[in-house]
Amino acid sequence: MQIIFRIALIILAYLIGSVATSVWMGKRYFNKDIRDYGSGNAGATNTIRVFGWKTGIVVMLVDLFKGWLAVQLAFLSSFYIPKSDDFITYQMILGAAAILGHIFPVYAQFRGGKGVATMFGVVFAISPVATAVTLGVFLITIFITRYVSLSSVLAGFSFPFVIVLIFHTTSSSVIVFSLIVAIGLLFTHQKNIERLLRKEEAKASFLRLRKTT
């Protein structure tokens, strides 16, 4: 019975992650499928690019919340002691299920986004202070380069170093989780990295400062 309940929570986490925020909002308010425009990615960045800041921020916040909420499902289980390695491992599994749901949403023909916002929601739920530091890395990088993809990858890669070198985490579960985050972002941004190497990656034009006349 315990195994069934744990599996049920994992499935629920996947279903939460599968909520295709950008796809649903695009169809509901603009009668467009976000995946047919811009980069074709069903994420917050492309939503900002195609539908504007207001819609994009809503999508980003909801996608962050999906990751955070999925991790909180661990507290519904009484099988683990909170903050123990087993508990954190289970949180990681729930978070991974939500991220998988975002990338391959059952509600949207399994064509979703790259899971960056949802992943940030997951890591924030597990390690909020370390996540704030990696967010700083993201913001600094995007301010300098205006490459969202590069900023996401560097923020993800900084996470294990922040966890180990700054916060001196000894929990094997947290360390493994931070490495999974870094590798996961590298995997989901493979095409972006290839375009960056060819100097073909598009910069975030919506972040460009407007010239005053």
DRENROBA-674129 format. One record per residue: y, x negated, z negated of N, C-alpha, C, O in turn. Coordinates in steps of 0.02 Angstrom, whole numbers, padded with zeros to 5 digits, always signed. Layout:
// residues N
YXZYXZYXZYXZ
...
END
This chain:
// residues 213
-00061-00042+00000+00000+00000+00000+00063-00043+00000+00112-00027+00034
+00061-00098-00038+00118-00143-00041+00132-00174+00028+00190-00179+00049
+00080-00193+00063+00087-00224+00129+00118-00174+00177+00161-00191+00218
+00095-00111+00174+00120-00059+00218+00195-00048+00207+00234-00041+00254
+00215-00048+00143+00286-00037+00126+00328-00095+00151+00383-00085+00177
+00304-00156+00143+00341-00215+00166+00348-00214+00242+00402-00230+00268
+00295-00195+00276+00298-00191+00349+00346-00136+00371+00382-00144+00420
+00345-00080+00334+00390-00024+00350+00463-00046+00345+00504-00026+00386
+00479-00086+00294+00548-00110+00287+00567-00158+00344+00624-00157+00367
+00519-00198+00366+00533-00243+00423+00547-00202+00486+00593-00218+00524
+00507-00150+00497+00519-00106+00554+00587-00072+00549+00623-00066+00599
+00604-00050+00489+00669-00019+00477+00726-00068+00492+00777-00049+00521
+00717-00131+00472+00768-00183+00486+00776-00192+00561+00832-00199+00585
+00721-00191+00597+00724-00196+00670+00762-00137+00700+00803-00146+00745
+00749-00077+00675+00781-00017+00701+00856-00018+00686+00897+00004+00726
+00874-00045+00628+00946-00052+00611+00979-00101+00659+01033-00088+00685
+00946-00157+00672+00973-00205+00718+00977-00179+00789+01019-00202+00828
+00935-00131+00806+00932-00103+00874+00990-00056+00889+00999-00035+00947
+01029-00039+00839+01087+00005+00852+01133-00032+00900+01167-00080+00881
+01135-00010+00961+01172-00044+01015+01245-00022+01014+01266+00019+01055
+01283-00049+00969+01351-00028+00957+01395-00030+01019+01427+00020+01036
+01396-00088+01053+01440-00095+01112+01418-00049+01169+01461-00022+01204
+01353-00041+01178+01328+00003+01231+01347+00075+01218+01371+00110+01263
+01337+00097+01157+01351+00166+01140+01426+00181+01143+01446+00233+01168
+01467+00135+01117+01539+00147+01117+01567+00146+01189+01611+00185+01206
+01540+00101+01229+01562+00097+01299+01548+00161+01336+01590+00186+01374
+01488+00188+01326+01469+00250+01361+01506+00310+01332+01524+00356+01368
+01517+00309+01266+01547+00367+01233+01622+00372+01249+01647+00427+01263
+01658+00317+01246+01731+00319+01252+01758+00296+01320+01815+00312+01338
+01717+00260+01359+01741+00234+01423+01697+00254+01481+01712+00239+01539
+01642+00287+01466+01594+00308+01518+01570+00248+01559+01560+00254+01620
+01561+00192+01526+01539+00131+01558+01485+00097+01516+01485+00102+01455
+01439+00063+01550+01389+00023+01516+01415-00049+01513+01423-00081+01565
+01430-00073+01453+01459-00139+01444+01418-00194+01479+01446-00246+01498
+01353-00182+01488+01310-00232+01518+01320-00239+01593+01292-00284+01625
+01360-00194+01622+01375-00197+01694+01443-00230+01707+01464-00234+01765
+01476-00254+01655+01543-00282+01663+01549-00349+01625+01510-00365+01581
+01600-00386+01645+01613-00450+01612+01554-00498+01617+01528-00510+01672
+01533-00524+01560+01477-00570+01559+01409-00535+01562+01357-00567+01569
+01411-00468+01555+01349-00430+01554+01315-00430+01486+01260-00404+01479
+01348-00460+01437+01319-00465+01370+01342-00406+01327+01401-00388+01327
+01296-00375+01291+01311-00318+01248+01331-00341+01179+01299-00324+01129
+01385-00381+01176+01409-00407+01113+01483-00395+01103+01516-00368+01147
+01508-00417+01045+01578-00405+01028+01626-00441+01074+01677-00413+01093
+01610-00503+01093+01655-00542+01135+01666-00508+01203+01723-00501+01226
+01611-00488+01234+01617-00455+01298+01651-00387+01291+01686-00364+01337
+01641-00354+01235+01673-00290+01223+01749-00298+01219+01786-00258+01247
+01771-00351+01185+01843-00366+01181+01870-00379+01251+01924-00356+01270
+01831-00418+01290+01853-00436+01357+01859-00374+01403+01905-00369+01442
+01812-00328+01397+01809-00271+01442+01848-00211+01416+01885-00179+01454
+01840-00194+01352+01868-00133+01325+01928-00144+01278+01961-00096+01258
+01942-00207+01261+02000-00220+01219+01982-00236+01147+01926-00228+01125
+02034-00259+01110+02024-00282+01042+02000-00228+00994+01955-00240+00954
+02030-00169+00997+02013-00116+00949+01938-00100+00951+01905-00097+00900
+01913-00089+01011+01841-00073+01019+01799-00134+01000+01748-00127+00967
+01821-00193+01021+01782-00253+01007+01776-00268+00933+01723-00289+00910
+01830-00258+00895+01828-00271+00823+01781-00222+00789+01743-00241+00744
+01783-00159+00810+01736-00110+00781+01664-00131+00794+01622-00128+00749
+01650-00151+00856+01583-00174+00874+01563-00234+00832+01507-00237+00806
+01609-00281+00824+01594-00341+00784+01577-00324+00712+01529-00350+00683
+01617-00280+00682+01607-00262+00612+01541-00225+00602+01505-00238+00554
+01526-00180+00648+01462-00143+00643+01403-00190+00651+01354-00185+00615
+01408-00236+00700+01353-00283+00711+01344-00330+00651+01288-00347+00633
+01399-00351+00620+01395-00390+00558+01360-00350+00503+01317-00375+00468
+01381-00287+00497+01353-00243+00445+01278-00233+00455+01241-00228+00406
+01256-00229+00518+01184-00220+00531+01144-00276+00500+01093-00264+00468
+01167-00338+00510+01131-00395+00482+01132-00395+00406+01081-00408+00374
+01191-00379+00378+01198-00377+00305+01153-00323+00275+01118-00335+00226
+01154-00264+00305+01115-00207+00280+01040-00221+00283+01004-00204+00236
+01018-00252+00337+00946-00266+00344+00922-00311+00288+00867-00301+00261
+00962-00361+00269+00943-00406+00215+00940-00369+00149+00897-00384+00107
+00985-00321+00139+00986-00284+00075+00924-00241+00065+00909-00221+00009
+00887-00228+00119+00826-00188+00112+00775-00222+00066+00731-00189+00038
+00782-00288+00057+00736-00324+00013+00739-00298-00058+00689-00301-00095
+00797-00272-00078+00804-00248-00146+00767-00181-00157+00758-00160-00214
+00746-00149-00103+00706-00088-00109+00634-00104-00128+00597-00061-00151
+00616-00167-00119+00549-00188-00136+00547-00217-00206+00592-00255-00225
+00497-00199-00244+00490-00224-00313+00437-00279-00317+00413-00295-00372
+00418-00306-00259+00363-00354-00257+00386-00426-00269+00346-00470-00283
+00452-00438-00264+00478-00505-00271+00533-00508-00324+00569-00459-00336
+00540-00566-00354+00595-00577-00402+00657-00598-00362+00654-00647-00325
+00713-00561-00370+00773-00578-00332+00793-00651-00341+00790-00679-00396
+00814-00682-00285+00837-00752-00281+00780-00802-00284+00792-00863-00280
+00718-00778-00292+00661-00824-00289+00649-00844-00217+00674-00811-00171
+00610-00897-00206+00595-00919-00138+00560-00864-00098+00574-00854-00039
+00514-00829-00130+00478-00775-00096+00525-00719-00076+00519-00690-00022
+00572-00704-00120+00621-00651-00106+00665-00671-00048+00677-00631-00003
+00690-00733-00048+00733-00757+00006+00695-00759+00072+00722-00744+00125
+00631-00779+00068+00590-00781+00128+00584-00711+00158+00588-00702+00219
+00574-00661+00115+00569-00592+00139+00636-00569+00168+00637-00533+00217
+00691-00589+00136+00757-00574+00163+00765-00604+00233+00793-00572+00278
+00741-00665+00241+00744-00698+00306+00706-00659+00359+00729-00651+00415
+00648-00635+00340+00607-00596+00387+00643-00532+00407+00643-00513+00465
+00672-00498+00357+00710-00437+00372+00769-00452+00417+00783-00415+00464
+00805-00506+00402+00862-00526+00443+00841-00542+00514+00874-00523+00562
+00785-00579+00520+00760-00597+00586+00741-00535+00626+00752-00532+00686
+00714-00485+00592+00696-00422+00625+00758-00387+00651+00757-00359+00706
+00812-00388+00611+00874-00356+00633+00904-00393+00693+00928-00361+00741
+00903-00459+00692+00929-00499+00747+00888-00485+00810+00915-00477+00865
+00822-00483+00802+00778-00467+00858+00794-00398+00886+00793-00388+00947
+00809-00351+00841+00827-00284+00863+00892-00284+00903+00898-00247+00952
+00939-00325+00882+01003-00329+00919+00993-00358+00988+01023-00334+01037
+00951-00410+00993+00940-00443+01058+00897-00399+01103+00908-00395+01164
+00846-00366+01073+00801-00322+01112+00801-00252+01080+00751-00232+01049
+00855-00215+01089+00861-00149+01056+00817-00096+01087+00819-00085+01147
+00777-00063+01046+00732-00011+01071+00772+00049+01096+00748+00086+01139
+00833+00058+01071+00874+00115+01091+00911+00103+01158+00940+00150+01185
+00910+00042+01184+00949+00025+01243+00909-00015+01293+00932-00066+01318
+00849+00007+01307+00805-00024+01357+00792-00098+01343+00778-00137+01390
+00796-00118+01280+00781-00186+01259+00828-00238+01291+00810-00296+01299
+00889-00216+01310+00940-00261+01337+01000-00261+01292+01044-00217+01296
+01002-00309+01247+01056-00312+01198+01100-00373+01205+01107-00401+01259
+01129-00394+01149+01173-00451+01147+01137-00514+01125+01075-00517+01125
+01176-00564+01106+01147-00628+01085+01136-00632+01010+01106-00680+00986
+01159-00583+00974+01144-00580+00903+01188-00622+00858+01171-00631+00800
+01243-00648+00884+01285-00692+00843+01316-00655+00783+01310-00678+00727
+01348-00598+00796+01379-00561+00742+01327-00537+00691+01338-00541+00631
+01271-00512+00715+01218-00489+00671+01190-00547+00630+01174-00540+00572
+01184-00606+00662+01160-00665+00628+01208-00686+00573+01187-00706+00519
+01274-00682+00587+01323-00698+00536+01318-00649+00477+01326-00669+00420
+01304-00585+00492+01295-00537+00439+01235-00554+00395+01237-00545+00334
+01182-00579+00426+01122-00599+00389+01137-00659+00345+01121-00658+00285
+01167-00711+00373+01179-00771+00333+01231-00758+00279+01228-00788+00225
+01278-00712+00292+01327-00695+00241+01293-00661+00181+01310-00674+00124
+01244-00618+00196+01209-00583+00142+01168-00632+00100+01161-00623+00040
+01141-00684+00131+01098-00732+00096+01139-00787+00063+01124-00807+00007
+01191-00811+00097+01232-00866+00071+01304-00857+00092+01326-00888+00140
+01341-00814+00057+01409-00796+00078+01459-00854+00080+01499-00859+00126
+01457-00898+00030+01505-00953+00027+01493-01002+00084+01540-01024+00117
+01430-01020+00096+01413-01065+00150+01432-01034+00217+01453-01070+00263
+01424-00969+00223+01442-00935+00285+01517-00939+00297+01539-00946+00354
+01556-00935+00243+01629-00940+00250+01649-01009+00278+01695-01014+00318
+01613-01061+00257+01627-01128+00283+01610-01133+00357+01650-01160+00396
+01552-01106+00376+01533-01108+00447+01580-01065+00489+01592-01080+00548
+01606-01011+00460+01654-00970+00495+01717-01011+00510+01749-01004+00562
+01735-01054+00461+01791-01099+00472+01780-01145+00531+01825-01158+00571
+01718-01170+00538+01700-01213+00594+01708-01173+00659+01734-01200+00709
+01686-01111+00659+01692-01069+00718+01765-01059+00738+01783-01066+00796
+01807-01042+00689+01877-01028+00703+01914-01089+00728+01955-01085+00774
+01901-01146+00697+01934-01208+00718+01914-01226+00789+01957-01245+00830
+01849-01220+00804+01825-01238+00871+01853-01192+00924+01873-01214+00978
+01855-01127+00909+01879-01080+00960+01954-01086+00969+01980-01074+01024
+01990-01105+00916+02062-01116+00922+02077-01176+00967+02125-01175+01005
+02035-01228+00962+02046-01289+01001+02021-01281+01073+02055-01301+01120
+01961-01252+01081+01929-01251+01147+01932-01184+01183+01931-01183+01245
+01937-01130+01146+01934-01061+01172+01867-01044+01204+01862-00997+01243
+01816-01083+01186+01748-01068+01209+01712-01032+01151+01698-01062+01100
+01698-00967+01160+01663-00930+01108+01592-00956+01099+01567-00963+01043
+01559-00971+01155+01490-00995+01152+01485-01061+01115+01441-01069+01072
+01528-01108+01131+01528-01173+01097+01543-01165+01023+01513-01198+00981
+01590-01122+01007+01608-01109+00937+01549-01081+00898+01536-01101+00841
+01512-01035+00929+01454-01005+00896+01399-01056+00884+01370-01058+00830
+01386-01097+00935+01333-01147+00929+01350-01199+00876+01308-01217+00835
+01412-01224+00877+01432-01275+00827+01432-01246+00757+01414-01280+00709
+01453-01183+00750+01452-01151+00684+01380-01146+00659+01366-01159+00601
+01335-01127+00704+01264-01122+00686+01235-01189+00667+01197-01195+00618
+01252-01241+00705+01226-01308+00690+01255-01337+00626+01224-01379+00594
+01315-01315+00608+01344-01340+00546+01312-01309+00484+01316-01337+00430
+01281-01252+00493+01254-01215+00436+01203-01255+00395+01210-01258+00334
+01153-01288+00426+01106-01327+00385+01140-01384+00348+01122-01398+00290
+01189-01416+00379+01225-01471+00346+01266-01446+00287+01270-01479+00235
+01298-01388+00297+01337-01358+00243+01292-01341+00184+01308-01353+00126
+01234-01311+00200+01187-01290+00149+01162-01350+00107+01159-01347+00046
+01144-01404+00142+01112-01461+00109+01163-01510+00081+01158-01530+00023
+01213-01530+00121+01258-01583+00102+01316-01561+00058+01337-01598+00014
+01340-01500+00069+01397-01477+00029+01375-01438-00033+01400-01449-00088
+01327-01392-00023+01305-01350-00079+01241-01375-00112+01217-01346-00160
+01213-01429-00085+01155-01462-00116+01097-01413-00130+01066-01416-00183
+01085-01370-00082+01031-01321-00090+00963-01356-00087+00951-01398-00044
+00920-01340-00134+00853-01368-00136+00800-01317-00118+00741-01333-00113
+00820-01254-00110+00773-01201-00093+00746-01212-00022+00784-01213+00026
+00681-01221-00017+00650-01233+00048+00660-01173+00094+00668-01182+00155
+00660-01113+00067+00669-01053+00107+00738-01052+00139+00744-01036+00199
+00789-01068+00101+00857-01068+00127+00867-01122+00179+00899-01111+00230
+00838-01181+00167+00843-01236+00215+00809-01218+00281+00837-01228+00334
+00749-01190+00275+00713-01170+00336+00752-01116+00372+00757-01116+00434
+00780-01070+00335+00819-01016+00365+00880-01044+00402+00895-01021+00458
+00914-01092+00372+00973-01122+00405+00954-01156+00470+00991-01154+00519
+00895-01188+00471+00871-01221+00532+00854-01169+00586+00867-01180+00645
+00825-01113+00564+00808-01059+00612+00871-01031+00643+00873-01017+00703
+00924-01024+00602+00989-01000+00628+01015-01047+00682+01035-01024+00736
+01013-01112+00668+01039-01161+00716+00999-01160+00781+01027-01160+00835
+00933-01160+00775+00890-01160+00834+00896-01094+00872+00895-01093+00933
+00902-01039+00834+00908-00973+00866+00971-00969+00909+00969-00942+00964
+01027-00994+00883+01089-00993+00922+01085-01038+00983+01112-01022+01036
+01050-01093+00975+01041-01138+01033+01000-01103+01087+01015-01110+01146
+00949-01066+01066+00905-01031+01114+00943-00975+01150+00938-00969+01211
+00980-00935+01112+01014-00878+01142+01074-00899+01186+01098-00860+01227
+01098-00960+01176+01156-00983+01215+01136-01037+01266+01178-01077+01287
+01073-01037+01285+01049-01088+01332+01089-01087+01397+01110-01140+01421
+01099-01028+01426+01136-01023+01489+01209-01044+01480+01239-01075+01524
+01238-01026+01422+01307-01046+01409+01313-01122+01405+01361-01151+01430
+01264-01154+01373+01265-01227+01366+01260-01259+01435+01293-01309+01449
+01218-01231+01478+01212-01258+01546+01278-01252+01583+01298-01298+01618
+01313-01195+01574+01378-01187+01607+01430-01233+01577+01474-01258+01613
+01426-01246+01512+01472-01292+01480+01463-01363+01508+01512-01398+01521
+01401-01383+01517+01387-01449+01544+01411-01455+01616+01431-01509+01638
+01409-01400+01653+01434-01400+01722+01509-01385+01726+01538-01384+01780
+01539-01375+01668+01611-01358+01663+01626-01292+01700+01678-01285+01731
+01579-01245+01694+01587-01180+01727+01592-01123+01677+01600-01065+01697
+01589-01138+01613+01592-01086+01563+01662-01057+01558+01712-01094+01556
+01666-00991+01557+01732-00958+01553+01759-00962+01483+01723-00952+01434
+01824-00976+01478+01856-00977+01413+01877-00906+01394+01881-00861+01436
+01889-00897+01330+01908-00831+01305+01981-00819+01323+02026-00838+01287
+01992-00787+01380+02060-00776+01404+02100-00731+01358+02162-00734+01355
+02064-00688+01320+02100-00642+01275+02128-00678+01214+02165-00648+01175
+02110-00743+01206+02138-00782+01151+02197-00824+01173+02228-00857+01131
+02213-00823+01237+02268-00863+01262+02334-00834+01238+02346-00774+01242
+02376-00878+01214+02441-00856+01191+02484-00834+01250+02488-00870+01300
+02517-00778+01244+02559-00755+01298+02626-00793+01297+02654-00806+01244
+02648-00810+01357+02712-00844+01362+02769-00794+01355+02767-00738+01380
+02819-00816+01320+02877-00773+01312+02926-00786+01368+02932-00842+01392
+02961-00734+01390+03008-00741+01445+03079-00738+01419+03126-00743+01458
END
